[in-house]
Amino acid sequence: MDDVQRLLHAARESLELSQAQLAKATGVSSRTLHRIENQIGMVRFETLDVLRDFYARAGLALIALEGKHRWALIFDEKLAPFPPSENISRLYEPVPGRVLKAARILAGMTQDELSGLANMAHTTIRKLEKLDPKVSPEKTYLLQKCLEGRGVEFQKPKDGVGWMLRR
């Protein structure tokens, strides 16, 4: 169930909420959120439902994949814009910074750890995660490949379903 816990942490960070802000918005205690995000114990189903409902209203769907004991996080278009349809033939469509941030958290990595793995300045990763448009697609590609090497799967938007992350 640690993927669920990491996805819950990634969802909160993607919305740039503190644990205290999330606790206030959901009625789930900060202590419980801390325990979930630090993978201490199991998430109660009732708590999972409350958090999933909150995130769904904010544009993030936490779903159980059919037939597997795996979970995924899906971003709606407001949070992680879909690639423009006229760019369909491009060699690479950069993953939005918000999705990369969630992927890094899902992989259990800090910005510093990812910067070491990618041989890239941590400030570049910070800028990308803060949606700075000046970060090159090549750097985004390199980070995506590093995270895929850590078991994170990215799925581009298709058929009206947004960017998806799973592990």
Stockholm file with secondary structure:
# STOCKHOLM 1.0

chainA/1-167         MDDVQRLLHAARESLELSQAQLAKATGVSSRTLHRIENQIGMVRFETLDVLRDFYARAGLALIALEGKHRWALIFDEKLAPFPPSENISRLYEPVPGRVLKAARILAGMTQDELSGLANMAHTTIRKLEKLDPKVSPEKTYLLQKCLEGRGVEFQKPKDGVGWMLRR
#=GR chainA/1-167 SS CHHHHHHHHHHHHHTTCCHHHHHHHHCCCHHHHHHHHTTCSCCCHHHHHHHHHHHHHHTEEEEECTTSSCEEEEECTTTSCCCCGGGTTCSCCCCCHHHHHHHHHHTTCCHHHHHHHHTCCHHHHHHHHTTCTTSCHHHHHHHHHHHHHTTCEEECCBTTBCCEEEC
#=GC SS_cons         CHHHHHHHHHHHHHTTCCHHHHHHHHCCCHHHHHHHHTTCSCCCHHHHHHHHHHHHHHTEEEEECTTSSCEEEEECTTTSCCCCGGGTTCSCCCCCHHHHHHHHHHTTCCHHHHHHHHTCCHHHHHHHHTTCTTSCHHHHHHHHHHHHHTTCEEECCBTTBCCEEEC
//
